[in-house]
Amino acid sequence: MARATSQFDSDGRVNQPQAQAIEKQLQVLKSTGNAVAAQQAGLRAMERQSPAASHLLQSFLRRQQDASERGQLGQADARVFTLATPPERANSLHPIFLRPVREVPR
């Protein structure tokens, strides 16, 4: 019996450092697992935001393209051939055209 007890104590002393090493590895794995879980949660949040951001970007690109096309359509292909010269005799509109229009009574 004493021999079995001493063998058990001896095995306990040998196995105790192994158990401590396993406990340390378990703690490292748990903390790594928690970090991975946090990263996956962040990744899922970014995956949820991705379609909305993509849609917004496409909308901005369409608006930019539309504005660019409208700007090109609004530009006339015109050139100035000669500079304007002042008239030989100054004139203006007849004074009747410069009076405000009044309402006509009914």
C-alpha positions in Angstrom: 0.0 0.0 0.0 2.8 2.4 0.9 4.4 1.5 -2.4 1.2 2.3 -4.3 0.9 5.6 -2.4 4.5 6.6 -3.2 4.0 5.6 -6.9 0.8 7.8 -6.9 2.7 10.7 -5.3 5.5 10.3 -7.8 3.1 10.2 -10.7 1.3 13.3 -9.3 4.6 15.2 -9.2 5.4 14.2 -12.8 1.9 14.9 -14.0 1.5 18.2 -12.2 3.8 20.3 -14.5 2.1 18.7 -17.5 -1.3 19.7 -16.1 0.0 23.2 -15.5 1.4 23.4 -19.1 -2.0 22.2 -20.4 -3.8 24.8 -18.3 -1.6 27.5 -19.7 -2.2 26.3 -23.3 -5.9 26.2 -22.5 -5.8 29.9 -21.3 -3.9 30.9 -24.5 -6.4 29.1 -26.7 -9.4 30.7 -24.8 -7.9 34.2 -25.3 -7.2 33.5 -28.9 -10.7 32.1 -29.4 -12.1 35.3 -27.8 -10.0 37.5 -30.1 -11.1 35.5 -33.1 -14.8 35.7 -32.0 -14.4 39.5 -31.7 -12.8 39.7 -35.1 -15.6 37.6 -36.7 -18.2 39.9 -35.1 -16.4 42.9 -36.6 -16.3 41.1 -39.9 -20.0 40.3 -39.8 -20.7 44.0 -39.1 -18.6 45.1 -42.0 -20.3 42.5 -44.3 -23.7 44.0 -43.3 -22.4 47.5 -44.1 -20.8 46.6 -47.3 -24.0 46.4 -49.6 -25.1 49.8 -48.3 -21.7 51.4 -49.0 -21.5 49.8 -52.4 -25.0 51.1 -53.3 -24.0 54.6 -52.1 -20.8 54.5 -54.2 -22.7 53.4 -57.3 -25.2 56.2 -56.7 -22.4 58.8 -56.5 -20.7 57.4 -59.6 -24.0 57.6 -61.6 -24.6 61.1 -60.4 -21.1 62.1 -61.3 -21.5 60.5 -64.8 -24.9 62.3 -65.3 -23.4 65.6 -64.2 -20.4 65.1 -66.5 -22.7 64.3 -69.5 -24.9 67.3 -68.7 -21.8 69.5 -68.6 -20.7 68.3 -72.0 -24.1 68.8 -73.5 -24.3 72.3 -72.1 -21.1 73.4 -73.8 -21.7 74.8 -77.3 -19.1 74.4 -80.0 -18.8 78.2 -80.7 -15.9 80.4 -81.5 -15.4 84.1 -81.7 -14.2 85.1 -85.1 -14.0 88.9 -84.6 -14.2 91.2 -81.6 -17.3 93.4 -81.2 -17.0 97.1 -82.1 -19.0 99.9 -80.6 -21.8 101.2 -82.9 -21.3 104.4 -84.9 -24.4 106.0 -83.5 -25.6 105.2 -80.0 -29.2 104.2 -79.7 -31.5 102.6 -77.2 -35.0 101.2 -77.1 -38.0 103.6 -77.5 -39.1 105.0 -74.1 -42.5 103.4 -74.4 -40.8 100.0 -74.1 -39.1 101.0 -70.9 -42.3 101.9 -69.0 -43.7 99.3 -66.6 -46.8 97.5 -67.7 -49.9 98.3 -65.7 -52.8 96.1 -65.0 -55.7 96.6 -67.3 -58.9 97.4 -65.4 -61.8 95.0 -65.9 
